[in-house]
Amino acid sequence: MSFWVISYHINFHMDDGTTITRNDMRSTEDPKVNSEKKAKKWLLDKYHNSSDPMVDMSNLFVGIENEEIIIDEIIHNTESFE
């Protein structure tokens, strides 16, 4: 089975003028995600429509002015783990 791995980071622009960057990655084996474009859409839908934090939010809940997600890399893995 193939799957997509998406690495990304979120820049948090704090109300004190600083920027904090947090990185993470997600993977999907959803058969509907069959292109890089759909993998990107899948991640952005999770970002915009989920209450699940996309990165470690420790020390970030107070003072966030705005944030932006940036996709760093999308990898399509077709190798078997058997």
N, C-alpha and C positions, 0 to 999 in steps of 0.2 A: 504494500500500500504506500502511496506517496503522501507527502504532507508538505506544508509550507511553514517556514520559520521566518518570523518578522522581528527584526531588532529595531528599536526605536529609542528616542529619548524625549523627555518633556522638559522644556525650559519654563520654570516658574519665575515670573517677574513679581518680585515682592514689593509691598507698598513703601519700603525704605529705600528703593532704587536698586537693590541688588538682584541678581539672577542666580537661581539655584537650578542645576541640571541633574535630573535623575534618569537612569537608563534601565531598560528591561527588554525582554523578548517574549513573544507568544508564538505558539504553534497551533495549527489547525489541520485536522484530517478530514474536514467536511468535504464530501465529494462534490458539492456545489462550487467550492472554491477551486477552480481549475485553471486559473491564470494569475499572473502577477497583479494585474489590475483588480481582480476579484479578491485577492489576498489583502491588498491595500484597503479596499472598500470594507472587507470584513473587520480589519483592525480599527479603522476609523469609526465604523458603526459601534464597536465595543467601547471605544473612547467616548463617543457622544451619547450613547444610550444605555450605559451601564452604571450602576452605583458602586461597582467593584473598582477599587483604586488600580490604576494601570502601572503605578510605580510605588516604591516605598514612600509613604507620606509622613514618616516621623519628622516632627518639628516643622511641618509645613501647613498645618491647618489654620494658623492665624497669620494674617498679613499678606495673602496672595492677592495681587492686583489683577493679574491675568496669567494665562499659560498658553503654551503652544506645543503641539506634538509634532515631532519630526521623525519620519521613517528613515532609518539609516541603511537598511539592507533587507531584501526579501530573497530567500533561498527556497528553491523547490527541490526537495529531497526525494529521490526516487529509489534510493538504495534500500535493500531489504536488510533487516537485522537478524535474519536467521543464520 
